[in-house]
């Protein structure tokens, strides 16, 4: 595993040198997509923990950021937030918290 990780870092170093001399691609700002990747990671982490509401909220935040950067769909952030809140309420009814005791 350590050898594979070492190879990945060597390839990354080579790519940095290559793009440093040639220039970075201009189609997408890579640093602006970092928060999107971070929130997608949180989405997957919460899915593994089976916390569906937190996973959905992380996904919605990632979509709002990606939509602001890339203009994926012609939706405003308010519409996406409203739909996300309604979806979280629906998921709350479908999958109640396991740690709550039913009376």
Secondary structure, DSSP 8 states (H G I E B T S, - for coil): -HHHHHHHHHHHHHHHHHHHHH---SSS-TGGGHHHHHHHHHHHHHHHTT-HHHHHHHHHHHHHHHHHHH--SS--HHHHHHHHHHHHHHHHHHS--TTS---
